[in-house]
Amino acid sequence: MEAAVHMETHRDKKGKMHPKQFALMLMIIGMVMLFAGLTSAFIVRKAEGNWFNFELPAQFVASTVAVVVSSATMILAFYHAKRDNIKITQISLAVTFLAGLSFVLFQYEGFMDLAGRGIYFSPDNGSEGGMVSGSFIIALVALHLLHLVGGLVFVAIVFIKSLLLKVHKKNTLSISMCNTYWHFVGILWMYLYLFLYFAPQL
């Protein structure tokens, strides 16, 4: 898995990392700090009491399956791009995009499930354990979803570039960066899901 997530480093004649890759790494570091801070705040607020525990929507499990499938097809896309198997690269990118869309759909259905149980981002009855737990969970999941939608746009751009034959073994910068970002948001989701799943025991 480490090899799949690893970003192929593009360097100039002086051996410096490509500026776009450097910017991506800074963005990922920023995202790690953001979610680390939010999950830490979650733990601190839960320890204060007046906290309502509830089961996560079953749709979040389906989301996890979708993101794993999309990561697998992204690995295939990157692997074949480096070998000039353009057709397989295009198909793999298309499947990655569709699996990503299914992730978004499952997340939406998960939010609807929570709403059906009276759990909202800003509940009217804030005194009831106050569902502040729901606010935390929805905020974390929605913020991750926003980053994943950004990843979908990235995948779409690389897919279009592959159709224009601008993704091949001599030009792998865009798909390498897309591969790194997509795996990151996938791993981030699995971390968040496990964190929230085991949160009642924290």
C-alpha positions in Angstrom: 0.0 0.0 0.0 2.9 2.3 0.8 4.1 2.0 -2.8 0.6 2.8 -4.2 0.3 6.0 -2.2 3.8 7.2 -2.8 4.0 10.2 -5.1 6.5 9.9 -7.9 8.7 12.9 -7.4 9.3 15.1 -10.4 12.4 17.2 -10.1 14.1 19.9 -12.2 17.7 19.8 -13.3 18.8 21.2 -9.9 17.1 18.3 -8.2 14.3 20.4 -6.7 10.8 19.1 -6.3 8.3 20.4 -8.9 6.5 23.5 -7.4 3.0 21.9 -8.0 4.0 18.8 -6.0 5.5 20.9 -3.2 2.2 22.9 -3.1 0.2 19.7 -2.9 2.3 18.4 -0.1 1.8 21.6 1.9 -1.9 21.3 1.3 -2.0 17.7 2.6 0.0 18.8 5.7 -2.5 21.5 6.3 -5.4 19.1 6.0 -3.8 16.7 8.4 -3.4 19.5 10.9 -7.0 20.6 10.4 -8.6 17.2 11.0 -6.2 16.4 13.8 -7.4 19.6 15.5 -11.0 18.8 14.9 -10.8 15.2 16.2 -8.9 16.5 19.3 -11.7 19.1 19.9 -14.2 16.2 19.5 -12.5 14.2 22.3 -12.2 17.3 24.6 -15.8 18.3 24.2 -17.0 14.7 24.7 -15.1 14.5 27.9 -17.0 17.5 29.3 -20.2 15.4 29.3 -23.7 16.2 28.1 -22.9 14.0 25.0 -25.4 11.9 23.0 -24.0 8.7 21.5 -25.7 7.3 18.4 -24.9 4.7 15.7 -23.4 5.9 12.5 -25.5 5.5 9.3 -25.1 2.2 7.5 -24.5 4.2 4.4 -21.1 5.2 5.7 -20.0 1.6 5.4 -21.0 1.7 1.8 -19.0 4.9 1.4 -16.0 3.1 2.8 -16.3 0.3 0.2 -16.7 2.9 -2.5 -13.6 4.7 -1.6 -11.6 1.5 -1.4 -12.7 0.5 -4.9 -11.9 4.0 -6.2 -8.4 3.8 -4.7 -7.8 0.4 -6.3 -8.8 1.7 -9.7 -6.7 4.8 -9.2 -3.7 2.6 -8.6 -4.4 0.8 -11.9 -4.7 4.2 -13.7 -1.4 5.4 -12.4 0.3 2.0 -13.1 -0.8 1.8 -16.7 -0.2 5.5 -17.4 3.5 4.9 -16.6 3.4 2.1 -19.1 1.6 4.0 -21.9 -1.5 1.7 -21.7 -3.7 4.7 -22.4 -7.0 2.9 -22.9 -6.7 1.1 -19.5 -5.7 4.4 -17.9 -8.8 6.1 -19.2 -11.1 3.3 -18.2 -9.5 3.2 -14.7 -9.9 6.9 -14.2 -13.5 6.8 -15.4 -14.3 4.0 -12.8 -12.5 6.0 -10.1 -14.7 9.0 -10.9 -17.9 6.9 -10.8 -16.9 5.2 -7.5 -16.2 8.7 -6.1 -19.6 9.8 -7.2 -21.1 6.8 -5.5 -19.2 7.8 -2.3 -20.9 11.2 -2.5 -24.3 9.6 -3.0 -23.9 7.3 0.0 -22.8 10.3 2.1 -25.9 12.2 1.2 -28.1 9.2 2.1 -26.2 9.0 5.4 -27.0 12.6 6.1 -30.7 11.9 5.3 -30.6 8.9 7.7 -29.3 11.2 10.5 -31.9 13.8 9.7 -34.6 11.1 9.9 -33.4 10.4 13.5 -33.6 14.1 14.4 -29.8 14.6 14.2 -28.8 17.8 12.4 -25.8 20.1 12.2 -27.6 22.8 14.3 -30.4 21.1 16.2 -33.2 23.3 17.5 -33.2 21.4 20.8 -29.6 22.1 21.8 -30.1 21.1 25.4 -30.6 17.4 24.7 -27.1 16.1 25.0 -27.5 18.3 22.7 -27.0 16.7 19.9 -23.8 18.6 19.8 -22.3 15.2 19.1 -24.3 15.3 15.9 -23.0 18.7 15.0 -19.4 17.5 15.5 -19.9 14.4 13.4 -21.7 16.1 10.6 -19.1 18.8 10.5 -16.3 16.3 10.2 -18.0 14.2 7.6 -19.1 17.2 5.5 -15.7 18.8 5.6 -14.1 15.6 4.4 -16.8 15.3 1.7 -15.8 18.8 0.5 -12.2 17.8 0.1 -13.2 14.6 -1.7 -15.4 16.6 -4.2 -12.3 18.6 -4.9 -10.5 15.3 -5.6 -13.3 14.3 -8.0 -12.7 17.6 -9.9 -9.0 16.6 -10.0 -9.8 13.1 -11.3 -12.1 14.6 -14.0 -9.4 17.0 -15.2 -6.8 14.2 -15.4 -9.4 12.0 -17.2 -10.0 14.7 -19.8 -6.2 15.1 -20.2 -5.9 11.4 -20.8 -8.5 11.6 -23.6 -6.4 14.3 -25.1 -3.4 12.0 -24.9 -1.7 14.3 -22.4 -1.2 11.6 -19.8 1.5 9.1 -20.7 4.8 7.7 -19.4 6.7 10.9 -20.4 4.1 13.1 -18.7 2.9 11.6 -15.4 3.0 14.7 -13.2 -0.8 15.3 -13.2 -1.8 11.7 -12.6 0.9 11.3 -10.0 -0.4 14.2 -8.0 -4.0 13.0 -8.5 -3.0 9.6 -7.3 -1.4 11.0 -4.1 -4.3 13.3 -3.3 -7.0 10.7 -4.0 -5.3 8.1 -1.8 -4.9 10.7 0.9 -8.6 11.6 1.1 -9.4 7.9 1.0 -7.2 7.1 3.9 -8.5 10.2 5.7 -12.1 8.9 5.4 -11.1 5.5 6.8 -9.5 7.2 9.7 -12.5 9.4 10.3 -14.9 6.5 10.1 -13.0 4.4 12.5 -12.5 7.3 14.9 -16.3 8.1 14.9 -17.2 4.4 15.1 -15.1 3.9 18.2 -15.9 7.4 19.6 -18.5 6.1 22.1 -15.7 4.1 23.9 -13.3 7.1 24.0 
